[in-house]
Amino acid sequence: MITLKTFKLPAKVTGSTADITLGEQLIRAWRTDGIFQIKTGVEQDRKTQAAIAVSKRFFKKPQTFKSGCINDSTYSGYIASGEEITAGQADYSEIFTICKDLPESDSRVQKGRPCHGPVPWPDSVYHKRMKAFMDELGAAGEKLLKLTALGMNLPISTFTDLTRDGWHHMRVLRFPTETSKSSRGIGAHTDYGLLVIAAQDDVGGLYIRPPVKGEKRNRNWLPEESSAGLFEHEEPWTFVTPTPRVWTVFPGDIMQFMTNGYLLSTPHKVKLNTRERFACAYFHEPGFDASARPLFEPGSQERIHYGEHFTHMFMRCYPDRITTRRIHEQIASRGWKN
């Protein structure tokens, strides 16, 4: 267990000397611990607690109601315990995923683009509170990406140029109490995107793996180098102690790709506790049609098309979901069209 470094974000990030210094501090924390915390203000904390409270209410609904909150055009909606697969094993978390909320009338939905569609909200209150929470997280995400660029002596908009019309999404998670048969909540993995901002309740269960000198981290965007299950039973793992009025922040696979491993995607896992646990993991992402490139290799032709990457990752995690079956049918009939 370590004491995570905690930072306060400025009201605006303009590229000042103070911003550059803060950006350098954030990067040092990531390169040392793999994670850091940011303080939340009164309004941010209020929206965080409101989002967790309304999520608790949703997860208490009957299974028949929750299972109806799905849509075959998008990965938004309810995911039952055991439906998500990590490293070939079922995870025990219940999830409500919130992807970009596009109405049926949107031209991209009309064309049947993979992963495009409306969020099957359980009710208007849930919709309102989660949108308010995600708006706060999105504003923090933009500041963090600007600070990250400044801290690496890059133009301030290096990452935020990618996140215009970003495919930001969130996974709201409920973990049951541990049993005599298993303490696994979610197996070890890295996250597929650019930046992760997470909030958790007071129960605790999140573990992260800090950078280890000389250790090779897989390039999770390549099928042959999946990070799922990697280091699951190898120390060191750091328990992320629940702390009031903070969000935790760590890099994802696309950040590792773009920085050529200077910033590593942080492996993490969740163990079940003696009480049920709730958490929200928000992903601040490039636009669906954006392509990430290596920043320090100007001649490289490598690219990650975010929409294809997102789709393949979700298809891997949810092989039996109705959305995955629909995409397979589309590919069989007309080939891959993002």
Buried (B, 14 or more C-beta within 10 A) or exposed (E): EBEBBBBEBBEEBEBEEEBBEBBBBBBEBBBEBBBBBBBBEEEBBBBBBBBBEBBBEBBEBEEEEBEEBBBBBBBBBBBEBEBBBBBEBBBBBBBBBBBBBBEEEBEBBEEBBBBBBBBBBBEEEBBEBBBBBBEBBBEBBBBBBBBBBBBBEBEBBBBBBBBEEBBBBBBBBBBBEBEEEEBBBBBBBBBBBBBBBBBBBEBBBBBBBBBBEEEEBBBBBEEEEBBBBBBBEEEEBBEBBBBEBBBBBBBBBBBBBBBEBBBBBBBBBBBBBEBBBBBBBBBBBBBBBBBBBBBEEEEEEEEBBBBBBBBBBBBBBBEEBBBBBBBEEBEEEEEEEB
